[in-house]
Amino acid sequence: MTDLAEFVPLIEYNIDFNKTLFQMEASAKTLKWGEPTVDTPEYRNIDVVIVAYCIYYDEVGFIVLHKSIAMGETLFLIAYSRPLNP
C-alpha cells in the first residue's frame, strides 16, 4: 500500500494490527504521484493498482504515475469523486 510519507506510519500500524485476519503479506511505502520514485524496480511488474479514497487531486501526477508503472497487463481500479469545492 502506498500513500504520502506522513501517512505511511498509520498504514503500517493498520497492517500490523490486522495481520492476523489475512493470509497475505502487506507493506507500506511512500508514493507521491509524479515523483521519480516510481521509476525504481520495486514499482515495476505491478498487477493491480487500486486507487480508493483519493483525497488529493493531481491529474497530471496521476497520468505520470500511470505511465510509469503500467506494464503490459496492469489493471487500474479507480474510485473517483470530484472535490466538492475545487
Backbone atoms as SQL, in Angstrom:
CREATE TABLE atoms (id INTEGER PRIMARY KEY, chain TEXT, resi INTEGER, resn TEXT, atom TEXT, x REAL, y REAL, z REAL);
INSERT INTO atoms VALUES
  (1, 'A', 1, 'MET', 'N', 0.843, -1.156, 0.000),
  (2, 'A', 1, 'MET', 'CA', 0.000, 0.000, 0.000),
  (3, 'A', 1, 'MET', 'C', 0.894, 1.226, 0.000),
  (4, 'A', 2, 'THR', 'N', 0.432, 2.269, -0.631),
  (5, 'A', 2, 'THR', 'CA', 1.226, 3.489, -0.708),
  (6, 'A', 2, 'THR', 'C', 0.394, 4.697, -0.326),
  (7, 'A', 3, 'ASP', 'N', 1.104, 5.715, 0.113),
  (8, 'A', 3, 'ASP', 'CA', 0.481, 6.995, 0.415),
  (9, 'A', 3, 'ASP', 'C', 1.590, 8.019, 0.543),
  (10, 'A', 4, 'LEU', 'N', 1.218, 9.231, 0.855),
  (11, 'A', 4, 'LEU', 'CA', 2.213, 10.259, 1.126),
  (12, 'A', 4, 'LEU', 'C', 2.985, 9.881, 2.390),
  (13, 'A', 5, 'ALA', 'N', 4.206, 10.380, 2.511),
  (14, 'A', 5, 'ALA', 'CA', 5.115, 9.972, 3.590),
  (15, 'A', 5, 'ALA', 'C', 4.500, 10.113, 4.983),
  (16, 'A', 6, 'GLU', 'N', 3.757, 11.169, 5.218),
  (17, 'A', 6, 'GLU', 'CA', 3.221, 11.390, 6.566),
  (18, 'A', 6, 'GLU', 'C', 2.150, 10.375, 6.967),
  (19, 'A', 7, 'PHE', 'N', 1.587, 9.649, 6.007),
  (20, 'A', 7, 'PHE', 'CA', 0.546, 8.670, 6.312),
  (21, 'A', 7, 'PHE', 'C', 1.045, 7.230, 6.375),
  (22, 'A', 8, 'VAL', 'N', 2.275, 6.990, 5.954),
  (23, 'A', 8, 'VAL', 'CA', 2.820, 5.631, 5.946),
  (24, 'A', 8, 'VAL', 'C', 2.852, 5.007, 7.343),
  (25, 'A', 9, 'PRO', 'N', 3.243, 5.735, 8.415),
  (26, 'A', 9, 'PRO', 'CA', 3.208, 5.114, 9.749),
  (27, 'A', 9, 'PRO', 'C', 1.817, 4.621, 10.149),
  (28, 'A', 10, 'LEU', 'N', 0.780, 5.342, 9.787),
  (29, 'A', 10, 'LEU', 'CA', -0.585, 4.907, 10.096),
  (30, 'A', 10, 'LEU', 'C', -0.939, 3.644, 9.311),
  (31, 'A', 11, 'ILE', 'N', -0.546, 3.586, 8.056),
  (32, 'A', 11, 'ILE', 'CA', -0.786, 2.379, 7.260),
  (33, 'A', 11, 'ILE', 'C', -0.047, 1.199, 7.870),
  (34, 'A', 12, 'GLU', 'N', 1.212, 1.414, 8.277),
  (35, 'A', 12, 'GLU', 'CA', 1.992, 0.339, 8.898),
  (36, 'A', 12, 'GLU', 'C', 1.331, -0.142, 10.186),
  (37, 'A', 13, 'TYR', 'N', 0.802, 0.783, 10.972),
  (38, 'A', 13, 'TYR', 'CA', 0.085, 0.407, 12.195),
  (39, 'A', 13, 'TYR', 'C', -1.131, -0.459, 11.855),
  (40, 'A', 14, 'ASN', 'N', -1.904, -0.038, 10.862),
  (41, 'A', 14, 'ASN', 'CA', -3.099, -0.796, 10.475),
  (42, 'A', 14, 'ASN', 'C', -2.751, -2.172, 9.921),
  (43, 'A', 15, 'ILE', 'N', -1.676, -2.263, 9.157),
  (44, 'A', 15, 'ILE', 'CA', -1.230, -3.562, 8.648),
  (45, 'A', 15, 'ILE', 'C', -0.886, -4.474, 9.811),
  (46, 'A', 16, 'ASP', 'N', -0.108, -3.958, 10.761),
  (47, 'A', 16, 'ASP', 'CA', 0.304, -4.763, 11.910),
  (48, 'A', 16, 'ASP', 'C', -0.900, -5.167, 12.766),
  (49, 'A', 17, 'PHE', 'N', -1.818, -4.245, 12.988),
  (50, 'A', 17, 'PHE', 'CA', -2.992, -4.502, 13.817),
  (51, 'A', 17, 'PHE', 'C', -3.890, -5.584, 13.214),
  (52, 'A', 18, 'ASN', 'N', -3.961, -5.635, 11.888),
  (53, 'A', 18, 'ASN', 'CA', -4.876, -6.557, 11.207),
  (54, 'A', 18, 'ASN', 'C', -4.215, -7.781, 10.589),
  (55, 'A', 19, 'LYS', 'N', -2.924, -7.964, 10.799),
  (56, 'A', 19, 'LYS', 'CA', -2.207, -9.036, 10.097),
  (57, 'A', 19, 'LYS', 'C', -2.719, -10.432, 10.411),
  (58, 'A', 20, 'THR', 'N', -3.318, -10.647, 11.569),
  (59, 'A', 20, 'THR', 'CA', -3.827, -11.980, 11.905),
  (60, 'A', 20, 'THR', 'C', -5.129, -12.308, 11.168),
  (61, 'A', 21, 'LEU', 'N', -5.740, -11.327, 10.555),
  (62, 'A', 21, 'LEU', 'CA', -7.013, -11.531, 9.861),
  (63, 'A', 21, 'LEU', 'C', -6.844, -12.025, 8.427),
  (64, 'A', 22, 'PHE', 'N', -5.628, -11.906, 7.892),
  (65, 'A', 22, 'PHE', 'CA', -5.419, -12.210, 6.481),
  (66, 'A', 22, 'PHE', 'C', -4.272, -13.183, 6.293),
  (67, 'A', 23, 'GLN', 'N', -4.281, -13.898, 5.193),
  (68, 'A', 23, 'GLN', 'CA', -3.231, -14.865, 4.895),
  (69, 'A', 23, 'GLN', 'C', -2.269, -14.335, 3.840),
  (70, 'A', 24, 'MET', 'N', -2.132, -13.050, 3.740),
  (71, 'A', 24, 'MET', 'CA', -1.218, -12.462, 2.767),
  (72, 'A', 24, 'MET', 'C', -0.372, -11.402, 3.455),
  (73, 'A', 25, 'GLU', 'N', 0.699, -11.043, 2.814),
  (74, 'A', 25, 'GLU', 'CA', 1.564, -10.008, 3.359),
  (75, 'A', 25, 'GLU', 'C', 1.197, -8.666, 2.748),
  (76, 'A', 26, 'ALA', 'N', 1.392, -7.643, 3.531),
  (77, 'A', 26, 'ALA', 'CA', 1.179, -6.282, 3.047),
  (78, 'A', 26, 'ALA', 'C', 2.333, -5.429, 3.544),
  (79, 'A', 27, 'SER', 'N', 2.616, -4.390, 2.814),
  (80, 'A', 27, 'SER', 'CA', 3.653, -3.453, 3.232),
  (81, 'A', 27, 'SER', 'C', 3.219, -2.050, 2.842),
  (82, 'A', 28, 'ALA', 'N', 3.839, -1.072, 3.469),
  (83, 'A', 28, 'ALA', 'CA', 3.519, 0.325, 3.199),
  (84, 'A', 28, 'ALA', 'C', 4.754, 1.027, 2.651),
  (85, 'A', 29, 'LYS', 'N', 4.539, 1.819, 1.628),
  (86, 'A', 29, 'LYS', 'CA', 5.627, 2.579, 1.016),
  (87, 'A', 29, 'LYS', 'C', 5.130, 3.986, 0.704),
  (88, 'A', 30, 'THR', 'N', 6.084, 4.890, 0.619),
  (89, 'A', 30, 'THR', 'CA', 5.763, 6.257, 0.243),
  (90, 'A', 30, 'THR', 'C', 5.658, 6.354, -1.273),
  (91, 'A', 31, 'LEU', 'N', 4.615, 7.026, -1.728),
  (92, 'A', 31, 'LEU', 'CA', 4.458, 7.264, -3.160),
  (93, 'A', 31, 'LEU', 'C', 3.731, 8.580, -3.354),
  (94, 'A', 32, 'LYS', 'N', 4.373, 9.496, -4.023),
  (95, 'A', 32, 'LYS', 'CA', 3.733, 10.759, -4.379),
  (96, 'A', 32, 'LYS', 'C', 3.617, 10.782, -5.889),
  (97, 'A', 33, 'TRP', 'N', 2.419, 10.972, -6.377),
  (98, 'A', 33, 'TRP', 'CA', 2.181, 10.945, -7.811),
  (99, 'A', 33, 'TRP', 'C', 3.091, 11.936, -8.520),
  (100, 'A', 34, 'GLY', 'N', 3.696, 11.470, -9.611),
  (101, 'A', 34, 'GLY', 'CA', 4.540, 12.328, -10.420),
  (102, 'A', 34, 'GLY', 'C', 5.989, 12.370, -9.987),
  (103, 'A', 35, 'GLU', 'N', 6.308, 11.790, -8.827),
  (104, 'A', 35, 'GLU', 'CA', 7.692, 11.766, -8.346),
  (105, 'A', 35, 'GLU', 'C', 8.467, 10.672, -9.068),
  (106, 'A', 36, 'PRO', 'N', 9.769, 10.840, -9.214),
  (107, 'A', 36, 'PRO', 'CA', 10.564, 9.835, -9.932),
  (108, 'A', 36, 'PRO', 'C', 10.739, 8.511, -9.191),
  (109, 'A', 37, 'THR', 'N', 10.286, 8.390, -7.941),
  (110, 'A', 37, 'THR', 'CA', 10.456, 7.143, -7.189),
  (111, 'A', 37, 'THR', 'C', 9.751, 5.969, -7.848),
  (112, 'A', 38, 'VAL', 'N', 8.738, 6.233, -8.647),
  (113, 'A', 38, 'VAL', 'CA', 8.026, 5.131, -9.292),
  (114, 'A', 38, 'VAL', 'C', 8.839, 4.506, -10.412),
  (115, 'A', 39, 'ASP', 'N', 9.957, 5.100, -10.721),
  (116, 'A', 39, 'ASP', 'CA', 10.805, 4.575, -11.785),
  (117, 'A', 39, 'ASP', 'C', 11.850, 3.607, -11.241),
  (118, 'A', 40, 'THR', 'N', 11.610, 3.045, -10.065),
  (119, 'A', 40, 'THR', 'CA', 12.533, 2.102, -9.443),
  (120, 'A', 40, 'THR', 'C', 11.970, 0.688, -9.552),
  (121, 'A', 41, 'PRO', 'N', 12.820, -0.332, -9.420),
  (122, 'A', 41, 'PRO', 'CA', 12.361, -1.723, -9.597),
  (123, 'A', 41, 'PRO', 'C', 11.203, -2.142, -8.694),
  (124, 'A', 42, 'GLU', 'N', 11.118, -1.601, -7.478),
  (125, 'A', 42, 'GLU', 'CA', 10.044, -2.024, -6.576),
  (126, 'A', 42, 'GLU', 'C', 8.659, -1.627, -7.074),
  (127, 'A', 43, 'TYR', 'N', 8.587, -0.706, -8.003),
  (128, 'A', 43, 'TYR', 'CA', 7.304, -0.289, -8.561),
  (129, 'A', 43, 'TYR', 'C', 7.085, -0.841, -9.969),
  (130, 'A', 44, 'ARG', 'N', 7.842, -1.839, -10.346),
  (131, 'A', 44, 'ARG', 'CA', 7.695, -2.473, -11.657),
  (132, 'A', 44, 'ARG', 'C', 6.924, -3.777, -11.515),
  (133, 'A', 45, 'ASN', 'N', 6.378, -4.262, -12.600),
  (134, 'A', 45, 'ASN', 'CA', 5.657, -5.539, -12.627),
  (135, 'A', 45, 'ASN', 'C', 4.502, -5.578, -11.637),
  (136, 'A', 46, 'ILE', 'N', 3.748, -4.518, -11.579),
  (137, 'A', 46, 'ILE', 'CA', 2.589, -4.434, -10.694),
  (138, 'A', 46, 'ILE', 'C', 1.374, -4.946, -11.456),
  (139, 'A', 47, 'ASP', 'N', 0.662, -5.878, -10.847),
  (140, 'A', 47, 'ASP', 'CA', -0.506, -6.474, -11.494),
  (141, 'A', 47, 'ASP', 'C', -1.746, -5.599, -11.380),
  (142, 'A', 48, 'VAL', 'N', -1.993, -5.074, -10.169),
  (143, 'A', 48, 'VAL', 'CA', -3.215, -4.316, -9.917),
  (144, 'A', 48, 'VAL', 'C', -2.884, -3.055, -9.129),
  (145, 'A', 49, 'VAL', 'N', -3.475, -1.948, -9.544),
  (146, 'A', 49, 'VAL', 'CA', -3.382, -0.691, -8.803),
  (147, 'A', 49, 'VAL', 'C', -4.803, -0.315, -8.416),
  (148, 'A', 50, 'ILE', 'N', -5.033, -0.154, -7.110),
  (149, 'A', 50, 'ILE', 'CA', -6.349, 0.245, -6.607),
  (150, 'A', 50, 'ILE', 'C', -6.218, 1.649, -6.038),
  (151, 'A', 51, 'VAL', 'N', -6.989, 2.564, -6.569),
  (152, 'A', 51, 'VAL', 'CA', -7.000, 3.937, -6.080),
  (153, 'A', 51, 'VAL', 'C', -8.357, 4.143, -5.425),
  (154, 'A', 52, 'ALA', 'N', -8.344, 4.284, -4.096),
  (155, 'A', 52, 'ALA', 'CA', -9.593, 4.452, -3.356),
  (156, 'A', 52, 'ALA', 'C', -9.415, 5.525, -2.295),
  (157, 'A', 53, 'TYR', 'N', -10.460, 6.216, -2.001),
  (158, 'A', 53, 'TYR', 'CA', -10.424, 7.293, -1.018),
  (159, 'A', 53, 'TYR', 'C', -9.307, 8.276, -1.325),
  (160, 'A', 54, 'CYS', 'N', -9.178, 8.590, -2.582),
  (161, 'A', 54, 'CYS', 'CA', -8.142, 9.519, -3.008),
  (162, 'A', 54, 'CYS', 'C', -8.557, 10.923, -2.589),
  (163, 'A', 55, 'ILE', 'N', -7.746, 11.546, -1.730),
  (164, 'A', 55, 'ILE', 'CA', -8.136, 12.851, -1.200),
  (165, 'A', 55, 'ILE', 'C', -7.307, 13.992, -1.759),
  (166, 'A', 56, 'TYR', 'N', -6.370, 13.692, -2.626),
  (167, 'A', 56, 'TYR', 'CA', -5.701, 14.793, -3.315),
  (168, 'A', 56, 'TYR', 'C', -5.837, 14.564, -4.812),
  (169, 'A', 57, 'TYR', 'N', -6.017, 15.653, -5.516),
  (170, 'A', 57, 'TYR', 'CA', -6.378, 15.568, -6.924),
  (171, 'A', 57, 'TYR', 'C', -5.282, 16.209, -7.767),
  (172, 'A', 58, 'ASP', 'N', -4.502, 15.382, -8.391),
  (173, 'A', 58, 'ASP', 'CA', -3.408, 15.844, -9.233),
  (174, 'A', 58, 'ASP', 'C', -3.451, 15.023, -10.516),
  (175, 'A', 59, 'GLU', 'N', -4.240, 15.486, -11.473),
  (176, 'A', 59, 'GLU', 'CA', -4.445, 14.711, -12.691),
  (177, 'A', 59, 'GLU', 'C', -3.140, 14.455, -13.437),
  (178, 'A', 60, 'VAL', 'N', -2.289, 15.479, -13.548),
  (179, 'A', 60, 'VAL', 'CA', -1.024, 15.317, -14.262),
  (180, 'A', 60, 'VAL', 'C', -0.150, 14.298, -13.546),
  (181, 'A', 61, 'GLY', 'N', -0.053, 14.392, -12.219),
  (182, 'A', 61, 'GLY', 'CA', 0.726, 13.425, -11.447),
  (183, 'A', 61, 'GLY', 'C', 0.201, 12.015, -11.602),
  (184, 'A', 62, 'PHE', 'N', -1.112, 11.870, -11.665),
  (185, 'A', 62, 'PHE', 'CA', -1.688, 10.539, -11.839),
  (186, 'A', 62, 'PHE', 'C', -1.340, 9.963, -13.205),
  (187, 'A', 63, 'ILE', 'N', -1.364, 10.789, -14.227),
  (188, 'A', 63, 'ILE', 'CA', -1.005, 10.314, -15.569),
  (189, 'A', 63, 'ILE', 'C', 0.457, 9.892, -15.605),
  (190, 'A', 64, 'VAL', 'N', 1.335, 10.668, -14.960),
  (191, 'A', 64, 'VAL', 'CA', 2.752, 10.299, -14.884),
  (192, 'A', 64, 'VAL', 'C', 2.896, 8.970, -14.154),
  (193, 'A', 65, 'LEU', 'N', 2.186, 8.798, -13.041),
  (194, 'A', 65, 'LEU', 'CA', 2.212, 7.538, -12.292),
  (195, 'A', 65, 'LEU', 'C', 1.752, 6.386, -13.181),
  (196, 'A', 66, 'HIS', 'N', 0.640, 6.573, -13.849),
  (197, 'A', 66, 'HIS', 'CA', 0.080, 5.529, -14.706),
  (198, 'A', 66, 'HIS', 'C', 1.079, 5.105, -15.770),
  (199, 'A', 67, 'LYS', 'N', 1.682, 6.065, -16.441),
  (200, 'A', 67, 'LYS', 'CA', 2.647, 5.747, -17.499),
  (201, 'A', 67, 'LYS', 'C', 3.909, 5.102, -16.937),
  (202, 'A', 68, 'SER', 'N', 4.262, 5.421, -15.694),
  (203, 'A', 68, 'SER', 'CA', 5.489, 4.892, -15.093),
  (204, 'A', 68, 'SER', 'C', 5.359, 3.440, -14.666),
  (205, 'A', 69, 'ILE', 'N', 4.191, 3.046, -14.147),
  (206, 'A', 69, 'ILE', 'CA', 4.084, 1.692, -13.585),
  (207, 'A', 69, 'ILE', 'C', 3.239, 0.744, -14.409),
  (208, 'A', 70, 'ALA', 'N', 2.469, 1.266, -15.352),
  (209, 'A', 70, 'ALA', 'CA', 1.626, 0.380, -16.155),
  (210, 'A', 70, 'ALA', 'C', 2.486, -0.375, -17.158),
  (211, 'A', 71, 'MET', 'N', 2.624, -1.651, -16.922),
  (212, 'A', 71, 'MET', 'CA', 3.404, -2.502, -17.813),
  (213, 'A', 71, 'MET', 'C', 2.521, -3.660, -18.275),
  (214, 'A', 72, 'GLY', 'N', 2.390, -3.841, -19.546),
  (215, 'A', 72, 'GLY', 'CA', 1.648, -4.984, -20.064),
  (216, 'A', 72, 'GLY', 'C', 0.203, -4.997, -19.632),
  (217, 'A', 73, 'GLU', 'N', -0.100, -5.854, -18.679),
  (218, 'A', 73, 'GLU', 'CA', -1.481, -6.105, -18.276),
  (219, 'A', 73, 'GLU', 'C', -1.845, -5.479, -16.931),
  (220, 'A', 74, 'THR', 'N', -1.207, -4.394, -16.526),
  (221, 'A', 74, 'THR', 'CA', -1.539, -3.747, -15.256),
  (222, 'A', 74, 'THR', 'C', -2.992, -3.281, -15.287),
  (223, 'A', 75, 'LEU', 'N', -3.747, -3.651, -14.256),
  (224, 'A', 75, 'LEU', 'CA', -5.153, -3.278, -14.140),
  (225, 'A', 75, 'LEU', 'C', -5.276, -2.139, -13.139),
  (226, 'A', 76, 'PHE', 'N', -5.914, -1.042, -13.531),
  (227, 'A', 76, 'PHE', 'CA', -6.174, 0.083, -12.639),
  (228, 'A', 76, 'PHE', 'C', -7.648, 0.072, -12.265),
  (229, 'A', 77, 'LEU', 'N', -7.943, 0.036, -10.970),
  (230, 'A', 77, 'LEU', 'CA', -9.304, 0.152, -10.446),
  (231, 'A', 77, 'LEU', 'C', -9.355, 1.457, -9.668),
  (232, 'A', 78, 'ILE', 'N', -10.212, 2.371, -10.094),
  (233, 'A', 78, 'ILE', 'CA', -10.199, 3.711, -9.525),
  (234, 'A', 78, 'ILE', 'C', -11.584, 4.078, -9.017),
  (235, 'A', 79, 'ALA', 'N', -11.654, 4.441, -7.735),
  (236, 'A', 79, 'ALA', 'CA', -12.874, 5.008, -7.162),
  (237, 'A', 79, 'ALA', 'C', -12.635, 6.510, -7.098),
  (238, 'A', 80, 'TYR', 'N', -13.327, 7.248, -7.922),
  (239, 'A', 80, 'TYR', 'CA', -13.043, 8.670, -8.058),
  (240, 'A', 80, 'TYR', 'C', -14.294, 9.477, -7.786),
  (241, 'A', 81, 'SER', 'N', -14.113, 10.569, -7.064),
  (242, 'A', 81, 'SER', 'CA', -15.190, 11.541, -6.918),
  (243, 'A', 81, 'SER', 'C', -14.572, 12.922, -7.014),
  (244, 'A', 82, 'ARG', 'N', -15.303, 13.820, -7.566),
  (245, 'A', 82, 'ARG', 'CA', -14.800, 15.185, -7.703),
  (246, 'A', 82, 'ARG', 'C', -14.852, 15.881, -6.353),
  (247, 'A', 83, 'PRO', 'N', -13.901, 16.783, -6.094),
  (248, 'A', 83, 'PRO', 'CA', -13.957, 17.537, -4.843),
  (249, 'A', 83, 'PRO', 'C', -15.191, 18.440, -4.824),
  (250, 'A', 84, 'LEU', 'N', -15.769, 18.611, -3.644),
  (251, 'A', 84, 'LEU', 'CA', -16.964, 19.444, -3.532),
  (252, 'A', 84, 'LEU', 'C', -16.654, 20.908, -3.799),
  (253, 'A', 85, 'ASN', 'N', -15.480, 21.355, -3.358),
  (254, 'A', 85, 'ASN', 'CA', -15.072, 22.748, -3.541),
  (255, 'A', 85, 'ASN', 'C', -13.731, 22.790, -4.251),
  (256, 'A', 86, 'PRO', 'N', -13.728, 22.681, -5.570),
  (257, 'A', 86, 'PRO', 'CA', -12.450, 22.639, -6.303),
  (258, 'A', 86, 'PRO', 'C', -11.656, 23.919, -6.186);
